Amino acid sequence: MYKKITMLHGAGGSESLELIKGAILKRFSYSKFDVPLDALDDAAVVNGIVFKTDSHAVYPIFFPGGDIGRLAVCGTVNDISMVGGKPIALSLAIVMEEGLEFNILEKVLDSIKLACEEADVKIVTGDTKVVERGGVKEMILNTAGIGIRSPYLDHNLAVVKNFRNINASWLLDSNVRPGDKIILSGYIGDHGIAVMSARKQYGISLDIVSDIQPLNHMVEDVLKVGGVVAMKDPTRGGLSNLLYEWCEKSGVGIEIEESKIPLREGVKSACEILGISPLEIGNEGKAVLAVVPEMAEKVLSALRSTKEGRDAQIIGEAVSGHDKVVMKTVVGGKRIVPRPRGDPIPRIC
């Protein structure tokens, strides 16, 4: 359908999905694996090993609350965790622009080191490349990660089976069923707005910092409680794109309440000025969980006992009868939340 790649193809919305399905999956579909590529979950599982790779082209590379190095580590760690994996080791590839200040490289590497310590993972292999001036803006990073099955995943799924028949052995987008409660671990929109503010393109100065953080320890605390059927971080395309992925893969509708979605006033104001939806803005330190209703309050309590999930809220539930994301507004009406074409703020990851 396209003769050239556009920015929308890399933004995580419907255009990205068309690219992946139309050009990539038809060439690289191997359904024999535990969680294959064509499942399009946050990570693959091959012979019991969880595997994920991410490239990071955020600009600028330093922004309030984080930088490209912390982003690279946390993004890969979190995706491994979302399917029920325990991240162990990462690769690191650095593509640098000729003329990059050496102290900038060292600052990014220090940030990577601290993020690895926070997540309790190790950099074990990597690569460096330098391209001519103008070939990239300062640097691009790639991280790949491997993990093992979380020691608490089997307990979590056993709790689920107390209330429902479930055949899945991992936390997959296709596991959601009508009645499951949807829990968001905290405020949305912080990362995208922090990066946008750092660009100083719109004359907006906000006291908003990125939410970048590793979520693997929070995930383990939740799995110890049990009852989670699916988990995903709302990165590119934001919360609305994530919920549509669950709708599509699980064959459900999802209804959410606007008043329950944690949103900072600064983020809300910026979105109103720019005419964009906070539901479509990417995040780098939040998770959305689908939980059997009988365990929702216990999972919520466990989330709120962690520093990463202290602002968690039950924001809605999965339903039958339609395949859309529907939001009950603060004035009491209902509207269909559209699926985004992409993240309205490009290059935030």
DRENDO-1510 file (C-alpha; in Angstrom, 1 decimal, always signed):
<recs>
REC; n; res; u; v; w
REC; 1; MET; +0.0; +0.0; +0.0 .
REC; 2; TYR; +3.0; +2.3; +0.5 .
REC; 3; LYS; +5.9; +3.2; -1.8 .
REC; 4; LYS; +7.9; +4.8; +1.0 .
REC; 5; ILE; +8.2; +4.5; +4.8 .
REC; 6; THR; +6.7; +7.3; +6.8 .
REC; 7; MET; +7.2; +8.3; +10.4 .
REC; 8; LEU; +3.8; +6.7; +11.2 .
REC; 9; HIS; +5.3; +3.3; +10.3 .
REC; 10; GLY; +7.5; +3.6; +13.4 .
REC; 11; ALA; +5.0; +5.1; +15.8 .
REC; 12; GLY; +3.4; +1.9; +17.2 .
REC; 13; GLY; -0.2; +2.4; +15.9 .
REC; 14; SER; -2.2; +1.0; +13.1 .
REC; 15; GLU; +0.3; +2.0; +10.4 .
REC; 16; SER; +3.1; +0.1; +12.3 .
REC; 17; LEU; +0.8; -2.9; +12.5 .
REC; 18; GLU; +0.1; -2.8; +8.8 .
REC; 19; LEU; +3.9; -2.7; +8.1 .
REC; 20; ILE; +4.6; -5.6; +10.4 .
REC; 21; LYS; +1.8; -7.8; +9.1 .
REC; 22; GLY; +2.1; -6.8; +5.4 .
REC; 23; ALA; +5.9; -6.9; +5.0 .
REC; 24; ILE; +7.5; -8.8; +8.0 .
REC; 25; LEU; +5.2; -11.6; +9.3 .
REC; 26; LYS; +4.7; -13.1; +5.8 .
REC; 27; ARG; +8.4; -13.7; +5.6 .
REC; 28; PHE; +9.2; -14.6; +9.2 .
REC; 29; SER; +6.4; -16.6; +10.8 .
REC; 30; TYR; +7.5; -19.6; +12.9 .
REC; 31; SER; +4.5; -20.7; +14.9 .
REC; 32; LYS; +6.4; -23.7; +16.4 .
REC; 33; PHE; +7.9; -21.6; +19.2 .
REC; 34; ASP; +6.4; -21.2; +22.6 .
REC; 35; VAL; +5.5; -17.5; +21.9 .
REC; 36; PRO; +6.3; -16.9; +18.3 .
REC; 37; LEU; +6.8; -13.7; +16.3 .
REC; 38; ASP; +3.3; -13.7; +14.8 .
REC; 39; ALA; +1.8; -13.6; +18.3 .
REC; 40; LEU; +3.1; -10.0; +18.4 .
REC; 41; ASP; +3.4; -10.1; +22.2 .
REC; 42; ASP; +6.0; -8.0; +24.0 .
REC; 43; ALA; +8.6; -10.7; +23.8 .
REC; 44; ALA; +9.2; -14.1; +22.2 .
REC; 45; VAL; +9.7; -17.3; +24.0 .
REC; 46; VAL; +11.9; -19.9; +22.4 .
REC; 47; ASN; +12.5; -23.3; +24.1 .
REC; 48; GLY; +11.6; -21.7; +27.4 .
REC; 49; ILE; +13.9; -18.7; +27.0 .
REC; 50; VAL; +12.3; -15.2; +26.8 .
REC; 51; PHE; +13.9; -13.1; +24.1 .
REC; 52; LYS; +13.4; -9.4; +23.2 .
REC; 53; THR; +15.2; -6.8; +21.1 .
REC; 54; ASP; +14.7; -3.0; +21.0 .
REC; 55; SER; +16.2; -0.1; +19.1 .
REC; 56; HIS; +16.2; +3.4; +20.6 .
REC; 57; ALA; +16.3; +6.6; +18.6 .
REC; 58; VAL; +14.8; +9.1; +21.2 .
REC; 59; TYR; +15.6; +12.7; +20.5 .
REC; 60; PRO; +17.0; +14.6; +22.4 .
REC; 61; ILE; +19.0; +11.9; +24.1 .
REC; 62; PHE; +18.8; +13.6; +27.4 .
REC; 63; PHE; +15.4; +14.8; +28.8 .
REC; 64; PRO; +13.8; +15.4; +32.2 .
REC; 65; GLY; +13.9; +12.2; +34.2 .
REC; 66; GLY; +16.0; +10.1; +31.9 .
REC; 67; ASP; +18.1; +9.6; +28.8 .
REC; 68; ILE; +18.6; +7.2; +25.9 .
REC; 69; GLY; +20.7; +4.8; +28.0 .
REC; 70; ARG; +18.2; +4.4; +30.8 .
REC; 71; LEU; +15.4; +4.1; +28.2 .
REC; 72; ALA; +17.3; +1.3; +26.4 .
REC; 73; VAL; +17.7; -0.9; +29.6 .
REC; 74; CYS; +14.3; -0.3; +31.0 .
REC; 75; GLY; +12.5; -0.8; +27.7 .
REC; 76; THR; +13.9; -4.3; +27.2 .
REC; 77; VAL; +13.7; -5.4; +30.8 .
REC; 78; ASN; +10.1; -4.4; +30.9 .
REC; 79; ASP; +9.1; -6.2; +27.7 .
REC; 80; ILE; +10.6; -9.4; +29.0 .
REC; 81; SER; +8.7; -9.0; +32.3 .
REC; 82; MET; +5.4; -8.4; +30.6 .
REC; 83; VAL; +5.1; -11.9; +29.3 .
REC; 84; GLY; +6.1; -13.5; +32.7 .
REC; 85; GLY; +9.8; -13.6; +32.2 .
REC; 86; LYS; +12.6; -12.8; +34.6 .
REC; 87; PRO; +15.2; -10.7; +32.7 .
REC; 88; ILE; +18.8; -11.8; +33.2 .
REC; 89; ALA; +21.2; -10.4; +30.6 .
REC; 90; LEU; +21.3; -7.7; +27.8 .
REC; 91; SER; +23.3; -7.0; +24.7 .
REC; 92; LEU; +24.2; -3.4; +23.9 .
REC; 93; ALA; +24.9; -2.0; +20.5 .
REC; 94; ILE; +25.8; +1.7; +20.1 .
REC; 95; VAL; +25.8; +3.6; +16.7 .
REC; 96; MET; +27.5; +6.9; +17.2 .
REC; 97; GLU; +27.8; +10.0; +15.1 .
REC; 98; GLU; +31.3; +11.1; +14.1 .
REC; 99; GLY; +32.2; +14.1; +16.3 .
REC; 100; LEU; +30.1; +13.0; +19.3 .
REC; 101; GLU; +31.6; +14.4; +22.5 .
REC; 102; PHE; +33.3; +11.6; +24.5 .
REC; 103; ASN; +31.9; +12.8; +27.8 .
REC; 104; ILE; +28.3; +12.4; +26.4 .
REC; 105; LEU; +29.1; +8.8; +25.6 .
REC; 106; GLU; +30.4; +8.3; +29.1 .
REC; 107; LYS; +27.3; +9.9; +30.6 .
REC; 108; VAL; +25.0; +7.6; +28.7 .
REC; 109; LEU; +27.1; +4.5; +29.7 .
REC; 110; ASP; +27.0; +5.6; +33.4 .
REC; 111; SER; +23.2; +5.8; +33.1 .
REC; 112; ILE; +23.1; +2.3; +31.5 .
REC; 113; LYS; +25.2; +0.9; +34.3 .
REC; 114; LEU; +22.9; +2.4; +37.0 .
REC; 115; ALA; +19.8; +1.2; +35.3 .
REC; 116; CYS; +21.2; -2.3; +35.0 .
REC; 117; GLU; +22.0; -2.3; +38.7 .
REC; 118; GLU; +18.5; -1.2; +39.5 .
REC; 119; ALA; +17.0; -3.9; +37.4 .
REC; 120; ASP; +19.6; -6.5; +38.5 .
REC; 121; VAL; +20.6; -7.4; +34.9 .
REC; 122; LYS; +24.0; -7.5; +33.2 .
REC; 123; ILE; +25.4; -6.3; +29.9 .
REC; 124; VAL; +27.1; -9.4; +28.5 .
REC; 125; THR; +27.8; -8.6; +24.8 .
REC; 126; GLY; +27.6; -5.8; +22.4 .
REC; 127; ASP; +28.9; -3.8; +19.4 .
REC; 128; THR; +29.9; -0.3; +18.5 .
REC; 129; LYS; +29.7; +1.5; +15.2 .
REC; 130; VAL; +30.5; +5.1; +14.1 .
REC; 131; VAL; +28.8; +6.7; +11.1 .
REC; 132; GLU; +29.7; +9.9; +9.3 .
REC; 133; ARG; +28.5; +13.2; +10.7 .
REC; 134; GLY; +24.8; +13.6; +10.1 .
REC; 135; GLY; +24.3; +9.8; +9.7 .
REC; 136; VAL; +22.5; +9.8; +13.0 .
REC; 137; LYS; +21.8; +12.5; +15.6 .
REC; 138; GLU; +24.4; +11.8; +18.3 .
REC; 139; MET; +23.6; +8.1; +18.8 .
REC; 140; ILE; +21.2; +5.2; +18.5 .
REC; 141; LEU; +21.2; +2.3; +20.8 .
REC; 142; ASN; +20.0; -1.3; +20.4 .
REC; 143; THR; +19.5; -3.6; +23.4 .
REC; 144; ALA; +18.5; -7.3; +23.2 .
REC; 145; GLY; +17.7; -9.2; +26.3 .
REC; 146; ILE; +17.2; -12.8; +27.5 .
REC; 147; GLY; +15.2; -14.0; +30.5 .
REC; 148; ILE; +14.0; -17.2; +32.1 .
REC; 149; ARG; +10.5; -18.1; +33.2 .
REC; 150; SER; +9.6; -16.1; +36.4 .
REC; 151; PRO; +9.7; -18.4; +39.4 .
REC; 152; TYR; +6.3; -16.9; +40.4 .
REC; 153; LEU; +4.6; -17.4; +37.0 .
REC; 154; ASP; +3.3; -20.9; +37.7 .
REC; 155; HIS; +1.8; -19.8; +41.0 .
REC; 156; ASN; +0.1; -16.9; +39.3 .
REC; 157; LEU; -1.4; -19.1; +36.6 .
REC; 158; ALA; -2.5; -21.7; +39.2 .
REC; 159; VAL; -4.4; -18.9; +41.0 .
REC; 160; VAL; -6.1; -18.0; +37.7 .
REC; 161; LYS; -7.1; -21.6; +37.2 .
REC; 162; ASN; -8.9; -21.6; +40.5 .
REC; 163; PHE; -11.5; -19.3; +38.8 .
REC; 164; ARG; -11.2; -20.0; +35.1 .
REC; 165; ASN; -9.9; -22.6; +32.6 .
REC; 166; ILE; -6.8; -21.3; +31.0 .
REC; 167; ASN; -4.4; -23.1; +28.6 .
REC; 168; ALA; -1.8; -20.4; +28.2 .
REC; 169; SER; +1.5; -20.9; +30.0 .
REC; 170; TRP; +2.6; -17.3; +29.5 .
REC; 171; LEU; +1.0; -13.8; +30.0 .
REC; 172; LEU; -0.3; -13.2; +26.5 .
REC; 173; ASP; -2.4; -10.5; +24.8 .
REC; 174; SER; -4.9; -13.3; +23.8 .
REC; 175; ASN; -5.6; -14.4; +27.4 .
REC; 176; VAL; -8.2; -11.6; +28.2 .
REC; 177; ARG; -11.8; -12.7; +28.8 .
REC; 178; PRO; -15.0; -10.8; +29.6 .
REC; 179; GLY; -15.2; -9.8; +33.2 .
REC; 180; ASP; -11.4; -9.4; +33.6 .
REC; 181; LYS; -10.5; -6.2; +35.4 .
REC; 182; ILE; -8.1; -3.8; +33.8 .
REC; 183; ILE; -5.6; -2.2; +36.1 .
REC; 184; LEU; -3.2; +0.6; +35.2 .
REC; 185; SER; -0.1; +0.9; +37.4 .
REC; 186; GLY; +0.0; +4.8; +37.5 .
REC; 187; TYR; +0.0; +8.1; +35.7 .
REC; 188; ILE; +0.2; +8.1; +31.9 .
REC; 189; GLY; +1.7; +10.6; +29.4 .
REC; 190; ASP; +4.6; +11.7; +31.5 .
REC; 191; HIS; +7.4; +10.3; +29.2 .
REC; 192; GLY; +6.1; +11.6; +26.0 .
REC; 193; ILE; +5.4; +15.1; +27.4 .
REC; 194; ALA; +8.8; +15.2; +29.1 .
REC; 195; VAL; +10.6; +14.4; +25.8 .
REC; 196; MET; +8.4; +16.9; +23.9 .
REC; 197; SER; +9.1; +19.6; +26.5 .
REC; 198; ALA; +12.9; +19.0; +26.1 .
REC; 199; ARG; +12.7; +19.8; +22.4 .
REC; 200; LYS; +11.6; +23.3; +23.1 .
REC; 201; GLN; +9.6; +23.4; +19.9 .
REC; 202; TYR; +6.2; +24.4; +21.1 .
REC; 203; GLY; +7.0; +27.1; +23.7 .
REC; 204; ILE; +5.7; +24.9; +26.5 .
REC; 205; SER; +7.7; +24.6; +29.7 .
REC; 206; LEU; +6.4; +22.0; +32.1 .
REC; 207; ASP; +7.5; +20.5; +35.4 .
REC; 208; ILE; +7.0; +16.9; +34.0 .
REC; 209; VAL; +9.6; +14.2; +34.2 .
REC; 210; SER; +9.7; +10.9; +32.3 .
REC; 211; ASP; +8.4; +7.8; +34.1 .
REC; 212; ILE; +11.2; +5.6; +32.8 .
REC; 213; GLN; +11.8; +2.8; +35.3 .
REC; 214; PRO; +12.4; -1.0; +35.3 .
REC; 215; LEU; +9.2; -2.8; +36.3 .
REC; 216; ASN; +10.6; -6.4; +36.8 .
REC; 217; HIS; +10.6; -6.2; +40.6 .
REC; 218; MET; +7.0; -4.8; +40.7 .
REC; 219; VAL; +5.9; -7.6; +38.3 .
REC; 220; GLU; +7.4; -10.3; +40.6 .
REC; 221; ASP; +5.5; -8.8; +43.6 .
REC; 222; VAL; +2.3; -9.0; +41.6 .
REC; 223; LEU; +2.8; -12.6; +40.4 .
REC; 224; LYS; +3.4; -13.7; +44.0 .
REC; 225; VAL; -0.3; -12.7; +44.6 .
REC; 226; GLY; -1.6; -14.3; +41.4 .
REC; 227; GLY; -4.6; -13.8; +39.1 .
REC; 228; VAL; -3.0; -11.9; +36.3 .
REC; 229; VAL; -3.9; -13.2; +32.8 .
REC; 230; ALA; -2.1; -10.6; +30.6 .
REC; 231; MET; +0.3; -7.7; +31.1 .
REC; 232; LYS; +1.7; -5.1; +28.8 .
REC; 233; ASP; +3.4; -1.7; +29.0 .
REC; 234; PRO; +1.7; +1.2; +27.1 .
REC; 235; THR; +4.7; +2.4; +25.1 .
REC; 236; ARG; +4.3; +3.5; +21.5 .
REC; 237; GLY; +0.7; +4.2; +20.7 .
REC; 238; GLY; -0.1; +4.6; +24.4 .
REC; 239; LEU; -2.9; +3.1; +26.5 .
REC; 240; SER; -5.5; +3.1; +23.7 .
REC; 241; ASN; -3.3; +1.1; +21.3 .
REC; 242; LEU; -2.5; -1.4; +24.0 .
REC; 243; LEU; -6.2; -2.0; +24.8 .
REC; 244; TYR; -7.0; -2.4; +21.1 .
REC; 245; GLU; -4.3; -5.1; +20.9 .
REC; 246; TRP; -6.1; -7.0; +23.7 .
REC; 247; CYS; -9.5; -6.5; +22.0 .
REC; 248; GLU; -8.2; -7.8; +18.7 .
REC; 249; LYS; -6.2; -10.8; +20.0 .
REC; 250; SER; -8.7; -11.8; +22.7 .
REC; 251; GLY; -11.9; -11.1; +20.9 .
REC; 252; VAL; -13.3; -8.9; +23.6 .
REC; 253; GLY; -14.4; -5.3; +24.1 .
REC; 254; ILE; -12.9; -3.1; +26.8 .
REC; 255; GLU; -14.7; -0.4; +28.7 .
REC; 256; ILE; -12.8; +2.1; +30.8 .
REC; 257; GLU; -13.7; +5.1; +33.0 .
REC; 258; GLU; -12.1; +8.4; +32.2 .
REC; 259; SER; -12.2; +9.5; +35.9 .
REC; 260; LYS; -10.2; +6.5; +37.0 .
REC; 261; ILE; -7.2; +7.1; +34.6 .
REC; 262; PRO; -4.3; +8.8; +36.5 .
REC; 263; LEU; -3.3; +11.9; +34.6 .
REC; 264; ARG; -1.2; +14.8; +35.9 .
REC; 265; GLU; -2.5; +18.3; +35.4 .
REC; 266; GLY; +0.6; +19.3; +33.4 .
REC; 267; VAL; +0.1; +16.4; +31.0 .
REC; 268; LYS; -3.6; +17.2; +30.7 .
REC; 269; SER; -2.8; +20.9; +29.9 .
REC; 270; ALA; -0.1; +20.1; +27.4 .
REC; 271; CYS; -2.5; +17.7; +25.6 .
REC; 272; GLU; -5.2; +20.3; +25.5 .
REC; 273; ILE; -2.9; +22.9; +24.0 .
REC; 274; LEU; -1.5; +20.5; +21.4 .
REC; 275; GLY; -4.8; +18.9; +20.6 .
REC; 276; ILE; -3.7; +15.4; +21.3 .
REC; 277; SER; -5.0; +12.6; +23.4 .
REC; 278; PRO; -3.1; +11.5; +26.5 .
REC; 279; LEU; -4.4; +7.9; +25.8 .
REC; 280; GLU; -2.2; +7.8; +22.7 .
REC; 281; ILE; +1.1; +9.1; +24.3 .
REC; 282; GLY; +3.8; +6.5; +24.9 .
REC; 283; ASN; +5.0; +5.7; +28.4 .
REC; 284; GLU; +8.1; +3.9; +29.6 .
REC; 285; GLY; +7.5; +3.0; +33.2 .
REC; 286; LYS; +3.9; +1.8; +33.4 .
REC; 287; ALA; +2.1; -1.5; +33.0 .
REC; 288; VAL; -1.5; -2.5; +32.3 .
REC; 289; LEU; -2.7; -5.7; +33.8 .
REC; 290; ALA; -5.8; -7.8; +33.0 .
REC; 291; VAL; -6.8; -9.7; +36.2 .
REC; 292; VAL; -9.5; -12.2; +37.0 .
REC; 293; PRO; -12.1; -10.2; +38.9 .
REC; 294; GLU; -11.9; -12.3; +42.0 .
REC; 295; MET; -8.2; -11.2; +42.5 .
REC; 296; ALA; -8.4; -7.7; +41.3 .
REC; 297; GLU; -8.4; -5.9; +44.7 .
REC; 298; LYS; -5.6; -8.1; +46.0 .
REC; 299; VAL; -3.5; -7.4; +42.9 .
REC; 300; LEU; -4.3; -3.7; +43.2 .
REC; 301; SER; -3.1; -3.7; +46.8 .
REC; 302; ALA; +0.1; -5.4; +45.9 .
REC; 303; LEU; +0.8; -2.9; +43.2 .
REC; 304; ARG; +0.1; +0.1; +45.5 .
REC; 305; SER; +2.6; -1.4; +48.0 .
REC; 306; THR; +5.5; -0.9; +45.4 .
REC; 307; LYS; +7.1; +2.4; +44.5 .
REC; 308; GLU; +6.5; +1.7; +40.8 .
REC; 309; GLY; +2.7; +1.0; +41.3 .
REC; 310; ARG; +1.7; +3.2; +44.2 .
REC; 311; ASP; -0.7; +5.2; +42.0 .
REC; 312; ALA; -2.4; +2.1; +40.5 .
REC; 313; GLN; -6.1; +2.2; +39.6 .
REC; 314; ILE; -8.7; -0.2; +38.3 .
REC; 315; ILE; -9.7; +1.6; +35.2 .
REC; 316; GLY; -12.2; -0.7; +33.6 .
REC; 317; GLU; -13.0; -4.3; +32.5 .
REC; 318; ALA; -13.2; -6.5; +29.5 .
REC; 319; VAL; -16.7; -7.1; +28.1 .
REC; 320; SER; -18.5; -9.2; +25.5 .
REC; 321; GLY; -20.8; -7.8; +22.8 .
REC; 322; HIS; -18.4; -5.5; +20.9 .
REC; 323; ASP; -14.7; -5.3; +20.0 .
REC; 324; LYS; -14.0; -1.7; +20.7 .
REC; 325; VAL; -12.5; +0.4; +23.5 .
REC; 326; VAL; -15.3; +2.4; +25.0 .
REC; 327; MET; -14.8; +5.1; +27.6 .
REC; 328; LYS; -17.3; +6.4; +30.1 .
REC; 329; THR; -16.6; +10.1; +30.3 .
REC; 330; VAL; -16.5; +12.3; +33.3 .
REC; 331; VAL; -19.8; +13.8; +32.4 .
REC; 332; GLY; -21.5; +10.3; +32.3 .
REC; 333; GLY; -21.6; +9.7; +28.6 .
REC; 334; LYS; -19.9; +7.0; +26.6 .
REC; 335; ARG; -17.6; +7.3; +23.5 .
REC; 336; ILE; -15.6; +5.0; +21.4 .
REC; 337; VAL; -11.8; +5.6; +21.9 .
REC; 338; PRO; -10.3; +5.5; +18.4 .
REC; 339; ARG; -7.3; +3.3; +17.7 .
REC; 340; PRO; -4.3; +5.6; +17.1 .
REC; 341; ARG; -2.4; +5.6; +13.8 .
REC; 342; GLY; +0.7; +6.3; +15.8 .
REC; 343; ASP; +2.2; +8.1; +18.7 .
REC; 344; PRO; +1.4; +11.8; +18.2 .
REC; 345; ILE; +4.9; +12.7; +19.5 .
REC; 346; PRO; +7.5; +11.0; +17.3 .
REC; 347; ARG; +10.9; +9.7; +18.5 .
REC; 348; ILE; +10.2; +9.3; +22.2 .
REC; 349; CYS; +11.8; +5.9; +22.4 .
</recs>
